[in-house]
C-alpha cells in the first residue's frame, strides 16, 4: 500500500470544487441558484456594459478635456480621476493606458439612493478609459438601460436614471470625438 500525499488530496479537492462552482455558474446563466437562502444571478457581462472607441486622432487628454466640459454642461461633476497606468509608470511598470473617471450629480445621487439603496451601486457613474492590445483607446461604462428598463424601479427613479444615462452618453460621445 502506498502513502497518499496530503497536498495532492488538497489540490484534487480544490480542483473538484472549482469544477463544481464553474458548473453552478454555467447553470446560473439561465436560472437562479439558491445558496443559503440568497439568490445568485449571473448575467452576461457584455450586456451590462457599453464601450465606444475613441476616434483616431483624438488624444487621451483631448478626450478627457471634452468629457469634463460636457459633464459640467450636463450638471454632472468630475468627482474622481484615477490614472492607474500613470501610477504604475511611477513605479517603473510600463503598461497600456488605463484610467477611471468618475462623474456624479450629487443631488440626484442622494435622491436616487433615498428611493432605493440599490442605486448606490451605480454611483458615482464611471467611465473607464483603456487602451487595447492594438493601441486603440476605448471608453467603457455601465449600461444603465438595464436599470431603466427594469419594471421594479419607481417612475421617479427611472426618470433620474434616464437623465443620468443621457448625460453619461453625452459625456462619452464628447470623449470619443474630442469635441465639446
VMD Tcl script that builds the backbone (N, CA, C; Angstrom):
set m [mol new atoms 540]
animate dup $m
set s [atomselect $m all]
$s set {name element resname resid chain x y z} {
  {N N UNK 1 A 0.841 -1.171 0.000}
  {CA C UNK 1 A 0.000 0.000 0.000}
  {C C UNK 1 A 0.891 1.240 0.000}
  {N N UNK 2 A 0.531 2.266 -0.823}
  {CA C UNK 2 A 1.404 3.436 -0.829}
  {C C UNK 2 A 0.734 4.616 -0.145}
  {N N UNK 3 A 1.569 5.555 0.360}
  {CA C UNK 3 A 1.066 6.710 1.110}
  {C C UNK 3 A 0.426 7.725 0.167}
  {N N UNK 4 A -0.600 8.396 0.652}
  {CA C UNK 4 A -1.265 9.445 -0.104}
  {C C UNK 4 A -0.748 10.780 0.411}
  {N N UNK 5 A -0.297 11.616 -0.502}
  {CA C UNK 5 A 0.233 12.930 -0.168}
  {C C UNK 5 A -0.924 13.877 0.151}
  {N N UNK 6 A -0.910 14.491 1.350}
  {CA C UNK 6 A -1.972 15.410 1.772}
  {C C UNK 6 A -2.120 16.589 0.809}
  {N N UNK 7 A -0.985 17.110 0.314}
  {CA C UNK 7 A -1.029 18.223 -0.633}
  {C C UNK 7 A -1.741 17.838 -1.909}
  {N N UNK 8 A -1.519 16.624 -2.376}
  {CA C UNK 8 A -2.185 16.150 -3.598}
  {C C UNK 8 A -3.682 16.046 -3.383}
  {N N UNK 9 A -4.079 15.576 -2.222}
  {CA C UNK 9 A -5.507 15.465 -1.915}
  {C C UNK 9 A -6.142 16.851 -1.886}
  {N N UNK 10 A -5.467 17.807 -1.232}
  {CA C UNK 10 A -5.994 19.171 -1.171}
  {C C UNK 10 A -6.150 19.767 -2.568}
  {N N UNK 11 A -5.152 19.585 -3.417}
  {CA C UNK 11 A -5.217 20.105 -4.786}
  {C C UNK 11 A -6.361 19.458 -5.545}
  {N N UNK 12 A -6.552 18.157 -5.362}
  {CA C UNK 12 A -7.629 17.438 -6.037}
  {C C UNK 12 A -8.991 17.940 -5.559}
  {N N UNK 13 A -9.147 18.143 -4.251}
  {CA C UNK 13 A -10.404 18.653 -3.697}
  {C C UNK 13 A -10.655 20.067 -4.217}
  {N N UNK 14 A -9.612 20.927 -4.224}
  {CA C UNK 14 A -9.762 22.289 -4.739}
  {C C UNK 14 A -10.157 22.272 -6.206}
  {N N UNK 15 A -9.533 21.416 -6.992}
  {CA C UNK 15 A -9.870 21.291 -8.410}
  {C C UNK 15 A -11.329 20.873 -8.566}
  {N N UNK 16 A -11.747 19.895 -7.776}
  {CA C UNK 16 A -13.127 19.419 -7.823}
  {C C UNK 16 A -14.092 20.558 -7.482}
  {N N UNK 17 A -13.773 21.340 -6.446}
  {CA C UNK 17 A -14.644 22.447 -6.027}
  {C C UNK 17 A -14.736 23.509 -7.118}
  {N N UNK 18 A -13.628 23.805 -7.758}
  {CA C UNK 18 A -13.634 24.770 -8.855}
  {C C UNK 18 A -14.536 24.261 -9.977}
  {N N UNK 19 A -14.422 22.982 -10.310}
  {CA C UNK 19 A -15.272 22.390 -11.352}
  {C C UNK 19 A -16.747 22.492 -10.976}
  {N N UNK 20 A -17.053 22.209 -9.717}
  {CA C UNK 20 A -18.434 22.293 -9.241}
  {C C UNK 20 A -18.930 23.739 -9.351}
  {N N UNK 21 A -18.111 24.704 -8.899}
  {CA C UNK 21 A -18.513 26.107 -8.961}
  {C C UNK 21 A -18.715 26.566 -10.398}
  {N N UNK 22 A -17.832 26.156 -11.291}
  {CA C UNK 22 A -17.997 26.516 -12.698}
  {C C UNK 22 A -19.285 25.920 -13.259}
  {N N UNK 23 A -19.596 24.719 -12.856}
  {CA C UNK 23 A -20.838 24.092 -13.283}
  {C C UNK 23 A -22.050 24.853 -12.781}
  {N N UNK 24 A -22.000 25.277 -11.520}
  {CA C UNK 24 A -23.101 26.059 -10.952}
  {C C UNK 24 A -23.245 27.372 -11.695}
  {N N UNK 25 A -22.123 28.052 -11.967}
  {CA C UNK 25 A -22.180 29.316 -12.688}
  {C C UNK 25 A -22.754 29.125 -14.087}
  {N N UNK 26 A -22.409 28.034 -14.730}
  {CA C UNK 26 A -22.946 27.762 -16.064}
  {C C UNK 26 A -24.458 27.591 -15.998}
  {N N UNK 27 A -24.935 26.884 -14.996}
  {CA C UNK 27 A -26.376 26.699 -14.826}
  {C C UNK 27 A -27.036 28.024 -14.485}
  {N N UNK 28 A -26.357 28.845 -13.668}
  {CA C UNK 28 A -26.924 30.109 -13.214}
  {C C UNK 28 A -27.095 31.117 -14.338}
  {N N UNK 29 A -26.427 30.934 -15.452}
  {CA C UNK 29 A -26.598 31.884 -16.549}
  {C C UNK 29 A -27.998 31.828 -17.124}
  {N N UNK 30 A -28.695 30.743 -16.925}
  {CA C UNK 30 A -30.056 30.634 -17.439}
  {C C UNK 30 A -31.091 30.504 -16.327}
  {N N UNK 31 A -30.654 30.455 -15.077}
  {CA C UNK 31 A -31.606 30.340 -13.986}
  {C C UNK 31 A -31.018 30.912 -12.705}
  {N N UNK 32 A -31.837 30.962 -11.682}
  {CA C UNK 32 A -31.386 31.418 -10.374}
  {C C UNK 32 A -30.870 30.223 -9.585}
  {N N UNK 33 A -29.879 30.485 -8.746}
  {CA C UNK 33 A -29.347 29.434 -7.887}
  {C C UNK 33 A -29.559 29.876 -6.452}
  {N N UNK 34 A -30.188 29.034 -5.654}
  {CA C UNK 34 A -30.366 29.339 -4.236}
  {C C UNK 34 A -29.173 28.810 -3.464}
  {N N UNK 35 A -28.553 29.674 -2.667}
  {CA C UNK 35 A -27.412 29.283 -1.846}
  {C C UNK 35 A -27.602 29.902 -0.473}
  {N N UNK 36 A -27.892 29.081 0.500}
  {CA C UNK 36 A -28.109 29.568 1.863}
  {C C UNK 36 A -29.135 30.701 1.908}
  {N N UNK 37 A -30.240 30.513 1.225}
  {CA C UNK 37 A -31.340 31.475 1.192}
  {C C UNK 37 A -31.014 32.758 0.438}
  {N N UNK 38 A -29.874 32.849 -0.200}
  {CA C UNK 38 A -29.537 34.004 -1.031}
  {C C UNK 38 A -29.640 33.590 -2.485}
  {N N UNK 39 A -30.118 34.503 -3.302}
  {CA C UNK 39 A -30.183 34.220 -4.728}
  {C C UNK 39 A -28.905 34.694 -5.395}
  {N N UNK 40 A -28.411 33.918 -6.302}
  {CA C UNK 40 A -27.245 34.286 -7.088}
  {C C UNK 40 A -27.683 34.346 -8.539}
  {N N UNK 41 A -27.420 35.466 -9.177}
  {CA C UNK 41 A -27.761 35.616 -10.584}
  {C C UNK 41 A -26.482 35.925 -11.343}
  {N N UNK 42 A -26.274 35.269 -12.438}
  {CA C UNK 42 A -25.125 35.535 -13.283}
  {C C UNK 42 A -25.656 36.109 -14.591}
  {N N UNK 43 A -25.107 37.246 -14.971}
  {CA C UNK 43 A -25.564 37.930 -16.178}
  {C C UNK 43 A -24.380 38.025 -17.130}
  {N N UNK 44 A -24.633 37.864 -18.403}
  {CA C UNK 44 A -23.588 38.029 -19.402}
  {C C UNK 44 A -23.023 39.439 -19.260}
  {N N UNK 45 A -21.752 39.553 -18.936}
  {CA C UNK 45 A -21.115 40.831 -18.610}
  {C C UNK 45 A -21.220 41.840 -19.748}
  {N N UNK 46 A -21.038 41.412 -20.976}
  {CA C UNK 46 A -21.048 42.369 -22.081}
  {C C UNK 46 A -22.395 43.076 -22.214}
  {N N UNK 47 A -23.458 42.490 -21.709}
  {CA C UNK 47 A -24.761 43.143 -21.751}
  {C C UNK 47 A -24.864 44.245 -20.710}
  {N N UNK 48 A -24.028 44.208 -19.712}
  {CA C UNK 48 A -24.098 45.192 -18.640}
  {C C UNK 48 A -23.201 46.397 -18.889}
  {N N UNK 49 A -22.477 46.375 -20.007}
  {CA C UNK 49 A -21.525 47.439 -20.315}
  {C C UNK 49 A -21.789 48.050 -21.675}
  {N N UNK 50 A -21.243 49.253 -21.854}
  {CA C UNK 50 A -21.264 49.903 -23.152}
  {C C UNK 50 A -19.842 50.379 -23.422}
  {N N UNK 51 A -19.338 50.114 -24.603}
  {CA C UNK 51 A -17.982 50.520 -24.971}
  {C C UNK 51 A -18.011 51.282 -26.280}
  {N N UNK 52 A -17.236 52.369 -26.346}
  {CA C UNK 52 A -17.087 53.158 -27.565}
  {C C UNK 52 A -15.599 53.403 -27.768}
  {N N UNK 53 A -15.128 53.257 -29.002}
  {CA C UNK 53 A -13.716 53.533 -29.266}
  {C C UNK 53 A -13.525 55.020 -29.550}
  {N N UNK 54 A -12.421 55.552 -29.057}
  {CA C UNK 54 A -12.079 56.947 -29.286}
  {C C UNK 54 A -11.625 57.083 -30.742}
  {N N UNK 55 A -12.112 58.129 -31.410}
  {CA C UNK 55 A -11.789 58.315 -32.814}
  {C C UNK 55 A -10.290 58.550 -33.014}
  {N N UNK 56 A -9.808 58.066 -34.133}
  {CA C UNK 56 A -8.408 58.241 -34.495}
  {C C UNK 56 A -8.079 59.738 -34.516}
  {N N UNK 57 A -6.951 60.096 -33.948}
  {CA C UNK 57 A -6.525 61.488 -33.915}
  {C C UNK 57 A -6.934 62.233 -32.657}
  {N N UNK 58 A -7.811 61.644 -31.835}
  {CA C UNK 58 A -8.220 62.278 -30.579}
  {C C UNK 58 A -7.280 61.780 -29.487}
  {N N UNK 59 A -6.534 62.704 -28.877}
  {CA C UNK 59 A -5.591 62.314 -27.830}
  {C C UNK 59 A -6.344 61.998 -26.540}
  {N N UNK 60 A -5.690 61.333 -25.649}
  {CA C UNK 60 A -6.285 60.991 -24.357}
  {C C UNK 60 A -6.668 62.259 -23.605}
  {N N UNK 61 A -5.759 63.246 -23.569}
  {CA C UNK 61 A -6.075 64.483 -22.849}
  {C C UNK 61 A -7.205 65.264 -23.515}
  {N N UNK 62 A -7.273 65.235 -24.865}
  {CA C UNK 62 A -8.391 65.893 -25.556}
  {C C UNK 62 A -9.707 65.215 -25.187}
  {N N UNK 63 A -9.694 63.903 -25.117}
  {CA C UNK 63 A -10.894 63.152 -24.747}
  {C C UNK 63 A -11.324 63.502 -23.324}
  {N N UNK 64 A -10.362 63.543 -22.410}
  {CA C UNK 64 A -10.678 63.867 -21.010}
  {C C UNK 64 A -11.194 65.300 -20.889}
  {N N UNK 65 A -10.545 66.243 -21.572}
  {CA C UNK 65 A -10.981 67.641 -21.533}
  {C C UNK 65 A -12.407 67.775 -22.055}
  {N N UNK 66 A -12.706 67.106 -23.158}
  {CA C UNK 66 A -14.052 67.153 -23.729}
  {C C UNK 66 A -15.068 66.555 -22.760}
  {N N UNK 67 A -14.720 65.429 -22.140}
  {CA C UNK 67 A -15.656 64.800 -21.194}
  {C C UNK 67 A -15.916 65.711 -19.999}
  {N N UNK 68 A -14.881 66.331 -19.461}
  {CA C UNK 68 A -15.053 67.223 -18.307}
  {C C UNK 68 A -15.925 68.421 -18.667}
  {N N UNK 69 A -15.735 68.961 -19.861}
  {CA C UNK 69 A -16.509 70.117 -20.291}
  {C C UNK 69 A -17.987 69.764 -20.451}
  {N N UNK 70 A -18.270 68.660 -21.115}
  {CA C UNK 70 A -19.663 68.247 -21.318}
  {C C UNK 70 A -20.294 67.832 -19.988}
  {N N UNK 71 A -19.529 67.234 -19.108}
  {CA C UNK 71 A -20.062 66.860 -17.792}
  {C C UNK 71 A -20.571 68.101 -17.067}
  {N N UNK 72 A -19.776 69.147 -17.062}
  {CA C UNK 72 A -20.188 70.380 -16.389}
  {C C UNK 72 A -21.455 70.953 -17.013}
  {N N UNK 73 A -21.578 70.849 -18.332}
  {CA C UNK 73 A -22.759 71.374 -19.031}
  {C C UNK 73 A -24.006 70.539 -18.778}
  {N N UNK 74 A -23.840 69.304 -18.320}
  {CA C UNK 74 A -24.995 68.431 -18.061}
  {C C UNK 74 A -25.243 68.245 -16.568}
  {N N UNK 75 A -24.725 69.149 -15.751}
  {CA C UNK 75 A -24.880 69.111 -14.287}
  {C C UNK 75 A -24.223 67.896 -13.641}
  {N N UNK 76 A -23.288 67.293 -14.341}
  {CA C UNK 76 A -22.504 66.203 -13.761}
  {C C UNK 76 A -21.155 66.802 -13.372}
  {N N UNK 77 A -20.559 66.268 -12.351}
  {CA C UNK 77 A -19.287 66.789 -11.881}
  {C C UNK 77 A -18.258 65.664 -11.893}
  {N N UNK 78 A -17.043 65.977 -12.350}
  {CA C UNK 78 A -15.956 65.005 -12.255}
  {C C UNK 78 A -15.557 64.942 -10.785}
  {N N UNK 79 A -15.858 63.819 -10.136}
  {CA C UNK 79 A -15.592 63.690 -8.699}
  {C C UNK 79 A -14.373 62.821 -8.408}
  {N N UNK 80 A -13.817 62.206 -9.447}
  {CA C UNK 80 A -12.631 61.386 -9.235}
  {C C UNK 80 A -11.969 61.030 -10.550}
  {N N UNK 81 A -10.658 60.981 -10.512}
  {CA C UNK 81 A -9.887 60.559 -11.691}
  {C C UNK 81 A -8.731 59.713 -11.188}
  {N N UNK 82 A -8.768 58.457 -11.521}
  {CA C UNK 82 A -7.715 57.534 -11.090}
  {C C UNK 82 A -6.899 57.142 -12.313}
  {N N UNK 83 A -5.691 57.663 -12.404}
  {CA C UNK 83 A -4.810 57.407 -13.529}
  {C C UNK 83 A -3.935 56.197 -13.204}
  {N N UNK 84 A -4.505 55.027 -13.390}
  {CA C UNK 84 A -3.877 53.772 -12.995}
  {C C UNK 84 A -2.552 53.558 -13.718}
  {N N UNK 85 A -2.533 53.717 -15.033}
  {CA C UNK 85 A -1.297 53.475 -15.784}
  {C C UNK 85 A -0.225 54.488 -15.416}
  {N N UNK 86 A -0.613 55.716 -15.153}
  {CA C UNK 86 A 0.349 56.751 -14.752}
  {C C UNK 86 A 0.971 56.385 -13.398}
  {N N UNK 87 A 0.148 55.902 -12.484}
  {CA C UNK 87 A 0.642 55.488 -11.164}
  {C C UNK 87 A 1.614 54.327 -11.290}
  {N N UNK 88 A 1.275 53.360 -12.117}
  {CA C UNK 88 A 2.176 52.223 -12.316}
  {C C UNK 88 A 3.465 52.662 -13.004}
  {N N UNK 89 A 3.365 53.662 -13.901}
  {CA C UNK 89 A 4.554 54.207 -14.552}
  {C C UNK 89 A 5.525 54.806 -13.547}
  {N N UNK 90 A 4.999 55.446 -12.501}
  {CA C UNK 90 A 5.841 55.997 -11.438}
  {C C UNK 90 A 6.592 54.893 -10.694}
  {N N UNK 91 A 6.032 53.702 -10.735}
  {CA C UNK 91 A 6.660 52.550 -10.066}
  {C C UNK 91 A 7.567 51.775 -11.019}
  {N N UNK 92 A 7.763 52.315 -12.221}
  {CA C UNK 92 A 8.651 51.684 -13.187}
  {C C UNK 92 A 8.017 50.623 -14.055}
  {N N UNK 93 A 6.689 50.489 -13.997}
  {CA C UNK 93 A 5.999 49.490 -14.812}
  {C C UNK 93 A 5.402 50.166 -16.040}
  {N N UNK 94 A 5.715 49.641 -17.199}
  {CA C UNK 94 A 5.158 50.178 -18.446}
  {C C UNK 94 A 3.910 49.371 -18.801}
  {N N UNK 95 A 2.774 50.047 -18.821}
  {CA C UNK 95 A 1.502 49.395 -19.143}
  {C C UNK 95 A 0.726 50.271 -20.120}
  {N N UNK 96 A -0.236 49.659 -20.796}
  {CA C UNK 96 A -1.113 50.426 -21.681}
  {C C UNK 96 A -1.954 51.384 -20.841}
  {N N UNK 97 A -2.499 52.395 -21.504}
  {CA C UNK 97 A -3.266 53.417 -20.785}
  {C C UNK 97 A -4.494 52.816 -20.097}
  {N N UNK 98 A -4.671 53.190 -18.847}
  {CA C UNK 98 A -5.829 52.762 -18.059}
  {C C UNK 98 A -6.120 53.823 -17.019}
  {N N UNK 99 A -7.318 54.365 -17.076}
  {CA C UNK 99 A -7.738 55.304 -16.040}
  {C C UNK 99 A -9.249 55.260 -15.872}
  {N N UNK 100 A -9.683 55.698 -14.713}
  {CA C UNK 100 A -11.100 55.697 -14.382}
  {C C UNK 100 A -11.515 57.127 -14.054}
  {N N UNK 101 A -12.538 57.595 -14.743}
  {CA C UNK 101 A -13.090 58.922 -14.477}
  {C C UNK 101 A -14.461 58.732 -13.848}
  {N N UNK 102 A -14.690 59.408 -12.731}
  {CA C UNK 102 A -15.953 59.247 -12.012}
  {C C UNK 102 A -16.740 60.553 -12.058}
  {N N UNK 103 A -18.004 60.439 -12.455}
  {CA C UNK 103 A -18.878 61.595 -12.587}
  {C C UNK 103 A -20.094 61.418 -11.681}
  {N N UNK 104 A -20.636 62.548 -11.206}
  {CA C UNK 104 A -21.794 62.451 -10.326}
  {C C UNK 104 A -22.566 63.765 -10.333}
  {N N UNK 105 A -23.868 63.652 -10.225}
  {CA C UNK 105 A -24.735 64.777 -9.908}
  {C C UNK 105 A -25.153 64.498 -8.466}
  {N N UNK 106 A -24.471 65.120 -7.494}
  {CA C UNK 106 A -24.696 64.763 -6.086}
  {C C UNK 106 A -26.148 64.818 -5.636}
  {N N UNK 107 A -26.903 65.835 -6.062}
  {CA C UNK 107 A -28.300 65.953 -5.647}
  {C C UNK 107 A -29.138 64.786 -6.122}
  {N N UNK 108 A -28.989 64.433 -7.392}
  {CA C UNK 108 A -29.750 63.305 -7.924}
  {C C UNK 108 A -29.267 61.984 -7.345}
  {N N UNK 109 A -27.976 61.877 -7.060}
  {CA C UNK 109 A -27.450 60.647 -6.466}
  {C C UNK 109 A -28.090 60.404 -5.100}
  {N N UNK 110 A -28.143 61.442 -4.285}
  {CA C UNK 110 A -28.739 61.303 -2.953}
  {C C UNK 110 A -30.220 60.964 -3.065}
  {N N UNK 111 A -30.928 61.645 -3.951}
  {CA C UNK 111 A -32.353 61.369 -4.132}
  {C C UNK 111 A -32.577 59.933 -4.589}
  {N N UNK 112 A -31.776 59.478 -5.532}
  {CA C UNK 112 A -31.924 58.111 -6.042}
  {C C UNK 112 A -31.670 57.084 -4.952}
  {N N UNK 113 A -30.645 57.303 -4.133}
  {CA C UNK 113 A -30.329 56.354 -3.056}
  {C C UNK 113 A -31.423 56.369 -1.994}
  {N N UNK 114 A -32.050 57.521 -1.756}
  {CA C UNK 114 A -33.163 57.577 -0.807}
  {C C UNK 114 A -34.358 56.773 -1.321}
  {N N UNK 115 A -34.553 56.757 -2.634}
  {CA C UNK 115 A -35.638 55.969 -3.224}
  {C C UNK 115 A -35.307 54.478 -3.146}
  {N N UNK 116 A -34.065 54.131 -3.489}
  {CA C UNK 116 A -33.639 52.733 -3.456}
  {C C UNK 116 A -32.137 52.648 -3.206}
  {N N UNK 117 A -31.770 51.942 -2.143}
  {CA C UNK 117 A -30.352 51.784 -1.817}
  {C C UNK 117 A -29.595 51.052 -2.918}
  {N N UNK 118 A -30.279 50.284 -3.735}
  {CA C UNK 118 A -29.647 49.544 -4.820}
  {C C UNK 118 A -28.905 50.506 -5.752}
  {N N UNK 119 A -29.451 51.695 -5.918}
  {CA C UNK 119 A -28.845 52.684 -6.813}
  {C C UNK 119 A -27.440 53.081 -6.347}
  {N N UNK 120 A -27.148 52.899 -5.068}
  {CA C UNK 120 A -25.821 53.243 -4.542}
  {C C UNK 120 A -24.711 52.496 -5.277}
  {N N UNK 121 A -25.010 51.324 -5.805}
  {CA C UNK 121 A -24.012 50.553 -6.547}
  {C C UNK 121 A -23.665 51.214 -7.883}
  {N N UNK 122 A -24.500 52.134 -8.335}
  {CA C UNK 122 A -24.284 52.801 -9.621}
  {C C UNK 122 A -23.588 54.155 -9.478}
  {N N UNK 123 A -23.329 54.599 -8.246}
  {CA C UNK 123 A -22.701 55.910 -8.093}
  {C C UNK 123 A -21.316 55.782 -7.468}
  {N N UNK 124 A -20.403 56.660 -7.815}
  {CA C UNK 124 A -20.576 57.609 -8.907}
  {C C UNK 124 A -20.547 56.876 -10.243}
  {N N UNK 125 A -21.108 57.520 -11.255}
  {CA C UNK 125 A -21.051 56.947 -12.598}
  {C C UNK 125 A -19.603 57.002 -13.054}
  {N N UNK 126 A -19.147 55.962 -13.685}
  {CA C UNK 126 A -17.750 55.995 -14.098}
  {C C UNK 126 A -17.575 55.590 -15.546}
  {N N UNK 127 A -16.533 56.167 -16.104}
  {CA C UNK 127 A -16.100 55.826 -17.454}
  {C C UNK 127 A -14.654 55.394 -17.332}
  {N N UNK 128 A -14.374 54.189 -17.778}
  {CA C UNK 128 A -13.009 53.697 -17.767}
  {C C UNK 128 A -12.435 53.890 -19.163}
  {N N UNK 129 A -11.252 54.483 -19.210}
  {CA C UNK 129 A -10.549 54.702 -20.475}
  {C C UNK 129 A -9.425 53.687 -20.518}
  {N N UNK 130 A -9.454 52.808 -21.523}
  {CA C UNK 130 A -8.485 51.721 -21.584}
  {C C UNK 130 A -7.966 51.544 -23.009}
  {N N UNK 131 A -6.684 51.347 -23.103}
  {CA C UNK 131 A -6.042 51.106 -24.394}
  {C C UNK 131 A -5.954 49.603 -24.618}
  {N N UNK 132 A -6.460 49.141 -25.763}
  {CA C UNK 132 A -6.421 47.705 -26.027}
  {C C UNK 132 A -5.048 47.285 -26.565}
  {N N UNK 133 A -4.897 46.016 -26.841}
  {CA C UNK 133 A -3.613 45.467 -27.282}
  {C C UNK 133 A -3.157 46.027 -28.624}
  {N N UNK 134 A -4.090 46.590 -29.389}
  {CA C UNK 134 A -3.759 47.155 -30.695}
  {C C UNK 134 A -3.522 48.662 -30.653}
  {N N UNK 135 A -3.570 49.241 -29.449}
  {CA C UNK 135 A -3.328 50.677 -29.305}
  {C C UNK 135 A -4.571 51.535 -29.426}
  {N N UNK 136 A -5.732 50.914 -29.642}
  {CA C UNK 136 A -6.987 51.665 -29.735}
  {C C UNK 136 A -7.479 51.971 -28.318}
  {N N UNK 137 A -7.932 53.205 -28.105}
  {CA C UNK 137 A -8.431 53.623 -26.792}
  {C C UNK 137 A -9.949 53.489 -26.777}
  {N N UNK 138 A -10.446 52.910 -25.710}
  {CA C UNK 138 A -11.880 52.667 -25.538}
  {C C UNK 138 A -12.394 53.383 -24.293}
  {N N UNK 139 A -13.643 53.806 -24.339}
  {CA C UNK 139 A -14.357 54.313 -23.169}
  {C C UNK 139 A -15.415 53.272 -22.832}
  {N N UNK 140 A -15.422 52.832 -21.585}
  {CA C UNK 140 A -16.342 51.774 -21.165}
  {C C UNK 140 A -17.097 52.247 -19.929}
  {N N UNK 141 A -18.402 52.018 -19.920}
  {CA C UNK 141 A -19.225 52.373 -18.768}
  {C C UNK 141 A -20.311 51.320 -18.588}
  {N N UNK 142 A -21.029 51.418 -17.488}
  {CA C UNK 142 A -22.152 50.513 -17.245}
  {C C UNK 142 A -23.293 50.855 -18.200}
  {N N UNK 143 A -24.006 49.840 -18.634}
  {CA C UNK 143 A -25.179 50.032 -19.473}
  {C C UNK 143 A -26.369 50.270 -18.552}
  {N N UNK 144 A -26.711 51.518 -18.354}
  {CA C UNK 144 A -27.807 51.837 -17.444}
  {C C UNK 144 A -29.177 51.522 -18.027}
  {N N UNK 145 A -29.230 51.176 -19.326}
  {CA C UNK 145 A -30.515 50.792 -19.913}
  {C C UNK 145 A -31.113 49.618 -19.162}
  {N N UNK 146 A -30.261 48.741 -18.649}
  {CA C UNK 146 A -30.762 47.579 -17.911}
  {C C UNK 146 A -31.490 48.019 -16.649}
  {N N UNK 147 A -31.032 49.107 -16.040}
  {CA C UNK 147 A -31.705 49.605 -14.852}
  {C C UNK 147 A -32.973 50.360 -15.253}
  {N N UNK 148 A -32.874 51.180 -16.281}
  {CA C UNK 148 A -34.009 51.982 -16.728}
  {C C UNK 148 A -35.163 51.102 -17.175}
  {N N UNK 149 A -34.862 50.015 -17.874}
  {CA C UNK 149 A -35.899 49.128 -18.397}
  {C C UNK 149 A -36.442 48.144 -17.357}
  {N N UNK 150 A -36.033 48.283 -16.126}
  {CA C UNK 150 A -36.427 47.370 -15.076}
  {C C UNK 150 A -37.805 47.760 -14.543}
  {N N UNK 151 A -38.730 46.840 -14.564}
  {CA C UNK 151 A -40.095 47.104 -14.095}
  {C C UNK 151 A -40.156 47.364 -12.594}
  {N N UNK 152 A -39.127 46.970 -11.875}
  {CA C UNK 152 A -39.176 47.027 -10.417}
  {C C UNK 152 A -38.782 48.393 -9.855}
  {N N UNK 153 A -38.302 49.336 -10.675}
  {CA C UNK 153 A -37.938 50.628 -10.121}
  {C C UNK 153 A -39.105 51.599 -10.258}
  {N N UNK 154 A -39.127 52.569 -9.374}
  {CA C UNK 154 A -40.219 53.542 -9.362}
  {C C UNK 154 A -40.112 54.486 -10.553}
  {N N UNK 155 A -41.212 55.127 -10.920}
  {CA C UNK 155 A -41.172 56.084 -12.024}
  {C C UNK 155 A -40.163 57.217 -11.773}
  {N N UNK 156 A -40.068 57.703 -10.543}
  {CA C UNK 156 A -39.128 58.794 -10.234}
  {C C UNK 156 A -37.692 58.318 -10.392}
  {N N UNK 157 A -37.382 57.110 -9.923}
  {CA C UNK 157 A -36.026 56.581 -10.068}
  {C C UNK 157 A -35.710 56.352 -11.544}
  {N N UNK 158 A -36.679 55.896 -12.313}
  {CA C UNK 158 A -36.476 55.710 -13.753}
  {C C UNK 158 A -36.191 57.057 -14.417}
  {N N UNK 159 A -36.901 58.090 -13.999}
  {CA C UNK 159 A -36.687 59.439 -14.542}
  {C C UNK 159 A -35.256 59.924 -14.267}
  {N N UNK 160 A -34.786 59.732 -13.049}
  {CA C UNK 160 A -33.415 60.119 -12.692}
  {C C UNK 160 A -32.415 59.300 -13.500}
  {N N UNK 161 A -32.644 57.995 -13.554}
  {CA C UNK 161 A -31.719 57.106 -14.273}
  {C C UNK 161 A -31.646 57.469 -15.759}
  {N N UNK 162 A -32.767 57.816 -16.359}
  {CA C UNK 162 A -32.775 58.204 -17.772}
  {C C UNK 162 A -31.962 59.488 -17.963}
  {N N UNK 163 A -32.168 60.465 -17.090}
  {CA C UNK 163 A -31.442 61.734 -17.202}
  {C C UNK 163 A -29.936 61.516 -17.032}
  {N N UNK 164 A -29.553 60.716 -16.035}
  {CA C UNK 164 A -28.134 60.434 -15.803}
  {C C UNK 164 A -27.563 59.650 -16.981}
  {N N UNK 165 A -28.300 58.678 -17.479}
  {CA C UNK 165 A -27.859 57.883 -18.616}
  {C C UNK 165 A -27.625 58.775 -19.838}
  {N N UNK 166 A -28.544 59.693 -20.097}
  {CA C UNK 166 A -28.388 60.615 -21.224}
  {C C UNK 166 A -27.144 61.487 -21.050}
  {N N UNK 167 A -26.916 61.959 -19.839}
  {CA C UNK 167 A -25.728 62.782 -19.566}
  {C C UNK 167 A -24.458 61.973 -19.793}
  {N N UNK 168 A -24.444 60.733 -19.307}
  {CA C UNK 168 A -23.257 59.888 -19.476}
  {C C UNK 168 A -22.990 59.605 -20.955}
  {N N UNK 169 A -24.040 59.401 -21.739}
  {CA C UNK 169 A -23.863 59.176 -23.172}
  {C C UNK 169 A -23.286 60.416 -23.854}
  {N N UNK 170 A -23.734 61.597 -23.438}
  {CA C UNK 170 A -23.187 62.843 -23.984}
  {C C UNK 170 A -21.713 62.991 -23.608}
  {N N UNK 171 A -21.391 62.660 -22.368}
  {CA C UNK 171 A -20.012 62.755 -21.894}
  {C C UNK 171 A -19.123 61.798 -22.685}
  {N N UNK 172 A -19.587 60.558 -22.842}
  {CA C UNK 172 A -18.801 59.581 -23.595}
  {C C UNK 172 A -18.627 59.998 -25.058}
  {N N UNK 173 A -19.694 60.487 -25.662}
  {CA C UNK 173 A -19.608 60.911 -27.061}
  {C C UNK 173 A -18.592 62.039 -27.212}
  {N N UNK 174 A -18.564 62.948 -26.256}
  {CA C UNK 174 A -17.571 64.024 -26.290}
  {C C UNK 174 A -16.165 63.443 -26.211}
  {N N UNK 175 A -15.979 62.446 -25.355}
  {CA C UNK 175 A -14.666 61.818 -25.242}
  {C C UNK 175 A -14.257 61.086 -26.507}
  {N N UNK 176 A -15.214 60.450 -27.147}
  {CA C UNK 176 A -14.960 59.697 -28.384}
  {C C UNK 176 A -14.532 60.638 -29.512}
  {N N UNK 177 A -15.187 61.789 -29.604}
  {CA C UNK 177 A -14.938 62.721 -30.706}
  {C C UNK 177 A -13.904 63.794 -30.352}
  {N N UNK 178 A -13.718 64.024 -29.050}
  {CA C UNK 178 A -12.828 65.101 -28.611}
  {C C UNK 178 A -13.457 66.471 -28.756}
  {N N UNK 179 A -14.753 66.503 -29.042}
  {CA C UNK 179 A -15.468 67.770 -29.259}
  {C C UNK 179 A -16.416 68.056 -28.114}
  {N N UNK 180 A -16.530 69.350 -27.815}
  {CA C UNK 180 A -17.478 69.754 -26.763}
  {C C UNK 180 A -18.087 71.098 -27.076}
}
mol reanalyze $m
mol bondsrecalc $m
mol representation Tube
mol addrep $m
